[in-house]
């Protein structure tokens, strides 16, 4: 008897943190997964989906969170972000 976990259907997606090409099970689409290389976490997405839905984290767009972190880091270092 063959079970789904014996031979899972997978696709490839790049880790948005380190860029490594990862093999991800299709059943994990839409779920948070972690890169086995760098440990970066991200949502498994269908790379063939051409929609440009902004990522939202905690009710805020991810881009605003990144901008805020860059500004905080720059303030701690005493430099002006570009």
C-alpha positions in Angstrom: 0.0 0.0 0.0 1.4 3.4 -1.0 0.8 6.4 1.4 1.0 10.1 0.5 4.0 10.6 2.8 6.0 7.8 1.2 6.3 9.6 -2.1 5.1 13.2 -1.7 4.5 15.5 -4.6 7.0 18.4 -4.3 7.9 21.6 -6.1 10.9 23.9 -5.9 10.9 27.4 -4.4 13.8 29.6 -3.5 14.4 30.6 0.1 13.7 34.4 0.3 16.4 34.7 3.0 19.4 32.8 1.5 18.3 32.1 -2.1 18.8 28.4 -1.9 16.5 26.3 -4.1 14.3 24.2 -1.8 12.2 21.1 -2.4 8.8 21.7 -0.7 5.8 19.3 -0.5 2.8 20.6 -2.3 0.6 19.8 0.8 2.5 22.6 2.6 1.4 25.4 0.2 0.1 28.4 2.1 1.8 27.2 5.3 4.9 28.6 7.1 8.0 26.5 6.2 11.7 26.8 7.2 14.8 26.6 5.1 17.0 23.7 6.2 20.1 25.7 5.2 19.7 29.1 6.9 16.6 28.5 9.1 14.7 31.3 7.5 10.9 31.0 7.7 8.5 31.9 4.9 5.1 31.0 3.5 5.2 28.2 0.9 3.7 29.8 -2.2 2.9 28.8 -5.8 5.6 30.5 -7.8 3.4 30.1 -10.9 0.8 32.3 -9.3 1.4 35.7 -10.9 -0.8 37.7 -8.5 1.1 40.4 -6.5 -0.6 40.2 -3.2 1.5 42.1 -0.6 2.6 40.0 2.4 1.0 40.9 5.7 2.5 40.1 9.0 0.5 40.8 12.2 -1.9 43.0 10.2 0.8 45.1 8.8 2.4 44.9 5.3 5.7 43.2 5.5 7.4 46.0 3.6 6.5 48.5 6.3 8.0 46.2 8.9 11.2 45.8 7.0 11.4 49.6 6.6 10.9 50.1 10.3 13.6 47.6 11.2 16.1 49.3 8.8 15.3 52.7 10.4 15.7 51.3 13.9 19.0 49.6 13.0 20.3 52.8 11.4 19.4 54.8 14.5 21.2 52.3 16.7 24.3 52.6 14.4 24.1 56.3 14.2 23.8 56.4 10.4 21.2 57.7 8.0 19.4 54.9 5.9 19.7 55.4 2.2 
